[in-house]
Amino acid sequence: MPDSIPELQADHDLGHANTLALPSRAERFWLARRECDVVRGVELANRHDWDLTVLGGGSNVLLPPVVGGLTLRAELDDVSFMAGEGGAVHVEVGAGVNWHALVQRCVARELWGIENLALIPGLAGAAPIQNIGAYGVEIGDVLDWVELVDRRDGQRRQLRREACELGYRDSVFKRELANQVVITRLGLTLSTRPSPKLGYGALGDRVADPSSAQAIFEAICAIRREKLPDPLVTPNAGSFFKNPLVSRSLADRLLSAAPSMPHYPQPDGRVKLAAGWLIDQCGLRGFREGAFGIHDRQALVLVHFGGGSLEELLSFSERIVGAVRAAFGVVLEREPRGIQTAAL
Ligand SMILES: Cc1cc2nc3c(=O)[nH]c(=O)nc-3n(C[C@H](O)[C@H](O)[C@H](O)COP(=O)(O)OP(=O)(O)OC[C@H]3O[C@@H](n4cnc5c(N)ncnc54)[C@H](O)[C@@H]3O)c2cc1C
């Protein structure tokens, strides 16, 4: 261990650094407040041939008891706004900026584009990884570029949105570039021109003034607070499963048995189903086994009551996957990401 490097912390506790509160320790931890610190961290990992794990707010990860190699958090916290043409405002955001605080700040400046993404936990740098989305909006709708440090050659580069290959809870960062890059900064384009997106569910009924981004922001915060457990009170990682995409023929078969099943036809011919509804139909809402359970107001959220391990969580989640597969023939896929040093 090169212990002469002050930024490098050995055996760092990550129990409070993941919203599921899974017990975990980082073999080595590196906090990078500037881009040059990210480059140094990446160089260090490369020189010692350590695994490199990038951690943001820990709200979408399943941490193993020990994260080997180097765990790096990019805490660049700068935000800048630049007026463009036709009401466009270009926003540059450091990876370490709290996502919800950014949304709040943009809404306060009467900028439109990310108000529907209020109250999503985590840091801005992680937002493109799964193309965060909520209430009919995804970050991909406003993302222009991502700046990163590439582990493969230690170089900084910028990826345009098209190169990020954003999809539903998906991006190139979960595939070809998984564990290869550290995102340091994002470029977004927002607008001073109102563009309310109220089509999702009953959102429109909850918004007092649709011409106000602040009113939409507040409605979304209120709905989310009603539905989702606060990770600080009840540890969780938000939606534990993705909404499954199934073939039209399977969706038709399921619909003939349950005509009220929520279903959303996709442009590619497949149909998106609501994972929470499927779990609910299996009678599992509120089900608890040991340290883990299914939230009683939102069947998509698995909660940790304390004292549990990753292994127990995975076996609990497999029971849910098995129940849904048996009842509907649909295979649920996990949303939070496993860290490579665990046997996941
Ligand atoms: C209560 C709750 C509600 C949620 N609601 C939503 C929702 O509505 N919509 C939604 O999309 N998600 C939701 N999530 C999931 C989560 O908040 C998002 O995925 C968020 O973007 C994760 O950010 P984070 O900083 O916590 O990332 P982490 O959990 O720390 O990391 C997530 C992944 O990104 C990688 N990563 C993190 N930072 C970087 C970086 N700088 N460079 C490269 N890779 C990086 C990590 O290695 C990991 O693979 C919710 C979670 C919770 C707990």
The ligand as an SDF file (V2000), in Angstrom:
LIG
                    3D

 53 58  0  0  0  0  0  0  0  0999 V2000
  -35.4780    6.1560   -2.9930 C   0  0  0  0  0  0  0  0  0  0  0  0
  -34.8380    6.0440   -4.3740 C   0  0  0  0  0  0  0  0  0  0  0  0
  -35.5360    6.4740   -5.4840 C   0  0  0  0  0  0  0  0  0  0  0  0
  -34.9680    6.3750   -6.7660 C   0  0  0  0  0  0  0  0  0  0  0  0
  -35.6820    6.8260   -7.8430 N   0  0  0  0  0  0  0  0  0  0  0  0
  -35.1610    6.7280   -9.0780 C   0  0  0  0  0  0  0  0  0  0  0  0
  -35.9160    7.1890  -10.2180 C   0  0  0  0  0  0  0  0  0  0  0  0
  -37.0180    7.6900  -10.0950 O   0  0  0  0  0  0  0  0  0  0  0  0
  -35.3400    7.0610  -11.4290 N   0  0  0  0  0  0  0  0  0  0  0  0
  -34.0950    6.5380  -11.6120 C   0  0  0  0  0  0  0  0  0  0  0  0
  -33.6490    6.4650  -12.7650 O   0  0  0  0  0  0  0  0  0  0  0  0
  -33.3720    6.1010  -10.5570 N   0  0  0  0  0  0  0  0  0  0  0  0
  -33.8640    6.1850   -9.3020 C   0  0  0  0  0  0  0  0  0  0  0  0
  -33.1440    5.7320   -8.2300 N   0  0  0  0  0  0  0  0  0  0  0  0
  -31.8190    5.1380   -8.4520 C   0  0  0  0  0  0  0  0  0  0  0  0
  -30.6360    6.1100   -8.2470 C   0  0  0  0  0  0  0  0  0  0  0  0
  -31.0000    7.2040   -7.4720 O   0  0  0  0  0  0  0  0  0  0  0  0
  -30.0650    6.6180   -9.5760 C   0  0  0  0  0  0  0  0  0  0  0  0
  -29.6690    5.5470  -10.3800 O   0  0  0  0  0  0  0  0  0  0  0  0
  -28.8530    7.5470   -9.3590 C   0  0  0  0  0  0  0  0  0  0  0  0
  -28.4450    8.1160  -10.5830 O   0  0  0  0  0  0  0  0  0  0  0  0
  -27.6650    6.8490   -8.7160 C   0  0  0  0  0  0  0  0  0  0  0  0
  -26.7570    7.8500   -8.3450 O   0  0  0  0  0  0  0  0  0  0  0  0
  -25.6070    7.5850   -7.2910 P   0  0  0  0  0  0  0  0  0  0  0  0
  -24.7320    8.7900   -7.2860 O   0  0  0  0  0  0  0  0  0  0  0  0
  -26.1700    7.1750   -6.0020 O   0  0  0  0  0  0  0  0  0  0  0  0
  -24.8320    6.3860   -8.0010 O   0  0  0  0  0  0  0  0  0  0  0  0
  -24.1740    5.0170   -7.3500 P   0  0  0  0  0  0  0  0  0  0  0  0
  -25.2850    4.2560   -6.7660 O   0  0  0  0  0  0  0  0  0  0  0  0
  -23.0860    5.4570   -6.4230 O   0  0  0  0  0  0  0  0  0  0  0  0
  -23.6100    4.3810   -8.6220 O   0  0  0  0  0  0  0  0  0  0  0  0
  -24.4720    3.8290   -9.5970 C   0  0  0  0  0  0  0  0  0  0  0  0
  -23.6060    3.2930  -10.7490 C   0  0  0  0  0  0  0  0  0  0  0  0
  -22.9780    4.3870  -11.4170 O   0  0  0  0  0  0  0  0  0  0  0  0
  -21.5580    4.2650  -11.3900 C   0  0  0  0  0  0  0  0  0  0  0  0
  -21.0440    5.6280  -11.1820 N   0  0  0  0  0  0  0  0  0  0  0  0
  -21.4010    6.4820  -10.1890 C   0  0  0  0  0  0  0  0  0  0  0  0
  -20.7690    7.6710  -10.3620 N   0  0  0  0  0  0  0  0  0  0  0  0
  -19.9870    7.5270  -11.4740 C   0  0  0  0  0  0  0  0  0  0  0  0
  -19.0840    8.4040  -12.1500 C   0  0  0  0  0  0  0  0  0  0  0  0
  -18.8350    9.6570  -11.7340 N   0  0  0  0  0  0  0  0  0  0  0  0
  -18.4320    7.9120  -13.2430 N   0  0  0  0  0  0  0  0  0  0  0  0
  -18.6310    6.6320  -13.6750 C   0  0  0  0  0  0  0  0  0  0  0  0
  -19.4880    5.7810  -13.0730 N   0  0  0  0  0  0  0  0  0  0  0  0
  -20.1510    6.2120  -11.9860 C   0  0  0  0  0  0  0  0  0  0  0  0
  -21.2600    3.3270  -10.2300 C   0  0  0  0  0  0  0  0  0  0  0  0
  -20.0350    2.6400  -10.4460 O   0  0  0  0  0  0  0  0  0  0  0  0
  -22.4580    2.3950  -10.2740 C   0  0  0  0  0  0  0  0  0  0  0  0
  -22.2570    1.4110  -11.2470 O   0  0  0  0  0  0  0  0  0  0  0  0
  -33.6750    5.8160   -6.9330 C   0  0  0  0  0  0  0  0  0  0  0  0
  -32.9610    5.3910   -5.7980 C   0  0  0  0  0  0  0  0  0  0  0  0
  -33.5360    5.4970   -4.5300 C   0  0  0  0  0  0  0  0  0  0  0  0
  -32.7580    5.0510   -3.3350 C   0  0  0  0  0  0  0  0  0  0  0  0
  1  2  1  0
  2  3  1  0
  2 52  2  0
  3  4  2  0
  4  5  1  0
  4 50  1  0
  5  6  2  0
  6  7  1  0
  6 13  1  0
  7  8  2  0
  7  9  1  0
  9 10  1  0
 10 11  2  0
 10 12  1  0
 12 13  2  0
 13 14  1  0
 14 15  1  0
 14 50  1  0
 15 16  1  0
 16 17  1  0
 16 18  1  0
 18 19  1  0
 18 20  1  0
 20 21  1  0
 20 22  1  0
 22 23  1  0
 23 24  1  0
 24 25  2  0
 24 26  1  0
 24 27  1  0
 27 28  1  0
 28 29  2  0
 28 30  1  0
 28 31  1  0
 31 32  1  0
 32 33  1  0
 33 34  1  0
 33 48  1  0
 34 35  1  0
 35 36  1  0
 35 46  1  0
 36 37  1  0
 36 45  1  0
 37 38  2  0
 38 39  1  0
 39 40  1  0
 39 45  2  0
 40 41  1  0
 40 42  2  0
 42 43  1  0
 43 44  2  0
 44 45  1  0
 46 47  1  0
 46 48  1  0
 48 49  1  0
 50 51  2  0
 51 52  1  0
 52 53  1  0
M  END
$$$$
